[in-house]
Each structure stands twice: as C-alpha cells, then as structure tokens.
Amino acid sequence: MRNEQGLAMKLLKIVISVLLIAATAALVFQIYHLNILPTNLLIPIDLLIVLFVIVLLFALNFSVRRAFSSVLMLIITTCIALSFGLGSMYLMYTFDTLSDVSGKTGGNVRNNICVVTLANSSYEELSDLEGKKVGTLNKLDEVSTKGIKKDIKKKEINLSYKKYDAVQAEVDALYEGEVEAIILNRVYFDSVAEIEGYETFNTDIKTLYTYSYYSKEANEPLVVSDVTTNPFTILISGNDSYGKVEDVARSDVNLLVTVNPVTSTVLMTSLPRDMYVPMVCEDGACPVGAYDKLTHTGMYGTDTTIQTIQQMLNIDINYTFRVNFSSAIDIVDTLGGIDVFIEEGFEVEHFFVDGSDGVKAGWNHLDGKRALAFCRERKAYLDGDFQRARNQQQALQAIIKKAISSDMLMNYTDLLKIMKGAFETNMSMDEITSLLRFELQTMPDWKFENYVIMGEPDVMACASMGNLGASVIVPDEYSVGIAHDKIEAVLNGESSETVVDESGIEAAGSNPDYDYNAAVIEELIAQGYSDYEIELYFQGLLDMGDQTDTYHEEGIPSE
C-alpha cells in the first residue's frame, strides 16, 4: 500500500514538473515575443526565472521526502505553474491587442448613408416610400449618393429623386413637405443640428434605411528612424461618433502631441474644432482649397485632416491615433476614472453638452461619461472652444498618468479588452514596443507643455455644407506662427516655453451666470432669441441693444 502511494506521488510530481517546464517555456517565449523588456532586464529576468524553476524542480523531486512536505511542494509548484501559464496568456493577449490596434495603414473606413424622414411620419421602412419623392444632394457627397441609389434600385424599390445644392436646402425640403424623405450621410447629422434653428434635427427625424460601404484610406506614417532617439509628432483625432472607430466621422478633437524622447518633453498643441481652414487632400477626396471647419475635414478621411493641418502649421505629422466617443468613455472607466484639477473661476455646475454634473474648484474625479463631457463642453466657458481644447489636454495628461500608474495592473485585462476596437494608430507594433522598452529602461521624467491656437469667432461659408454660413473660428496668424515655432523648438531639443506668446490672451474661465441662471435663459428664449444667439451674446459677439442692461440686472454680464 505504501509503495503504491509512493509511486502515485512520484508520478504526480513528474506530471506537475512537466506542466511547470511547459508553462515556463511558454512564459519565456512570450516575453521574447512581446519584446517590451530592455536587454539589460530581459536576460537577467529570464535567467532568474529559469534558475528559480530548476531549484523548485530539484526541491520537489529530490530534496523533499516527507509526505506533508511533498504535498506542500506539489501545491506550491502547481500554483507557480498556473501563474506562469496565466502570465504567458496575458502576454499573448497583449501581443494580439497591440497587433490589432497598430500599423493601421491603407485600411478601410466605413461610410454610413441614411434614408431619413420626419419622426412623426407614418413611414416605418424603406419600402413604404415606394413611388415617393426623396431629396438628395447634387454635388456634395456624390459617391455615397450614387451608392445608396444603386443599392435601393437592387431592392426593386422605385423612388423619385430631387436634387439640392446644399445640405440646409435638402433638410428644409423635408421639413416643408417638398419631399417625403432625404438621403443624407450620417456625418452630416450633427452638423445640421449645429445650425441656428435646426438644433432638434436629430430628434425630429428617424432613419428608415442605412447603406454602408467601405472606402480606402492611405493614412501612411512619416516614419522616423528610431522613436526612442528622434522626436516625432502624433495627431490624436477624436471622432464625434459613438459607433466603431472605423466609421467616417467629424474630427471633434484635433490634438498634436510632439514628443522628444531625448529631452523627455511632450508638447500638446490643440487646434479648436471650428478652426476655419482651407482643405488639402489628394485625388479629389475633398474640395481642395475650399474653406471649412477643421472638424469637417474628418468627413473626407483622416488623410485630409492631416494634410490640412500640415499645410496650416507648416509642419510634418508622423503618426496618427484615432479614437471615438464610445471608446473614450470605456477607456476612462476601465482605468477607474481620472482626476483633474480645476482652478477657481473655471468651475461648472452642469455640463450643457449632456446635462451631467460639472466640476468644482480643486480636484475632481471623473468617470468616463463626465470625462467626455469635460472634453466636449464649451457653452459653459467664456472662451468656449479654446477652453474646451485646454480641457482636452488636461484630460489626456490625466489618462496618461493613470495608464502608467501601478493601479493599471488591477484592471490590466479589462483595459486590453477595451483597447481592441477602441482606437487605432498607424504607428507600427515595433515602434510601440520600442517606446515601452524605452519607458521601462530609462523611466524618463516627462515634462508636459501645452499650447492652444487662438482665433476670432465669426460666421463664414463652409464648403461641406454647400457654402452655408456657420459659426467658425478664424485662426489668428500670430498664434499659428507661435504654434509652429513651439513645435519646432521641441523637435530641436528645446522647451516650447522658450517661444513666448506675447499676445497676452489668457483663459477667460467659466461663465457662472450662463451656467446657473436657467430662468434668464428661458426668458431670452421666450423673447425669440435662439440658443445660438444667446451663446453668441455670452461670448460678446452679439449686441442685443437696449436689452443689455435688463439682462445684466438679471445676472447676465453686460458687454
């Protein structure tokens, strides 16, 4: 009996030993495969792992004789084998995630074209429009319009089409009953809702049918020879969609991040989304040279946004990172939220963008939803779009700080799951792992610097809307020049702070009257002023004449 127990124990030790050896081999392989450890750490760590396993195997199979000790060693060895196996799985998953999000060049982007009608109409599906008149755009978005018309024809549904030269004219035709429905690219929905008098457009309509197709986008990186020794600039493009990151959408966030690994300097340069710029693109992807909001360049693809910014600032953009609203919320929530410090005068009771709780003076802990609102809010601030850009910079710093903290280890697997499909970059996996090795090896004390390109609010014709007038920001040429010089300074190994902006423009802070005095806002609306006019007044862009003193008495600042 005792001999049988001894034989069983030996066989069990052999099985556990084989499992440990296999788990160790898998772990060492994945460490080499992922290639994020610097050489001065890689070899010592692997040697320590191998030596530890050899000692453990020797103790299990040759040193331990007593039954209790043998059982204890079996338990310990099994736990270590499982830990090594789990570790190799995490590393494999990390490799797969980095492979999935990196190297996104020459990929496909999804275009979503919709047939929409008024929400209160009796039409519920596309076939209900048989024989009805449907509005389309004439010259704008021709490829998408032709595609959906061809798709509808295949379904043997006969529609009568009427063309319009501008988006607003097409939308007006729907509201006025001139057509029963309209064909409109989904990227235009929010642009329409930003037009004065059309703020409820998204709730006024319903979608009867969506046609999706994929188009090619080059998005080739301007590669530097070594990202650990040479400076480079990344464009972070935040799309204003809640769908997949591959969907064509407006570029709501345009943030240049210039990194100099030698001086450990990171400069974040923000371009307000409504910056009025001439568009630049290749192969007729956009109306070249036509002026529009920077955010609208995203409707023609990331390449158009990149080329437009490069021409505006006379710089090179090496890489891009694309993220959308949905993934931004998920990333922040997976990190356990972020912390931002709000200076006195910049507190906001409620975010107008979604009605969520605002921020108080001092430290604030934001979950994903509030972090996104913090990055999108402009109505609650005196200098609107410019403060929004500053908030975006602050949020990005908070995300980076949280992501490289030890707290991330607690949510590591969840973060990896979120990263897949949450963002994409044309930076290669080798470049990303090189940066990770650099971080682990040198542990640089990164210095973050910030700049926001300034300009003057105005109403100008926008090409993507059929030259419809829209609220824009005309860039200040002096500020554009300062931005260029600051980026060049960091690229040349200097601090951006050596380039001084002498314009004297400072952040204006929040507008507490606009935030808190809902009764006055309701009074202005009752007197016939639109949300757009009220917003312009609070920014000092609209003169309400004799009414000014009355508004001031009610708590709204006079000009």
BELWODA-V426574 format. One record per helix or strand. SS is the DSSP state (alpha for helix, beta for strand). FROM is the first residue (numbers start at 1). TO is the last residue. If there is no record, write none. Layout:
ss:from:to
SS:FROM:TO
SS:FROM:TO
This chain:
ss:from:to
alpha:2:34
alpha:39:63
alpha:67:101
beta:107:118
alpha:126:129
beta:133:137
alpha:142:154
beta:160:164
alpha:167:175
beta:181:185
alpha:186:193
alpha:201:204
beta:205:217
beta:232:239
beta:247:247
beta:251:260
beta:265:271
beta:275:278
beta:291:293
alpha:294:300
alpha:302:313
beta:319:324
alpha:325:334
beta:338:342
beta:348:350
beta:357:359
beta:362:366
alpha:368:376
beta:381:381
alpha:384:403
alpha:406:419
beta:423:425
alpha:429:442
beta:447:453
beta:455:462
alpha:463:465
beta:468:475
alpha:477:491
alpha:496:498
beta:510:510
alpha:512:516
alpha:518:526
alpha:531:538
alpha:545:553
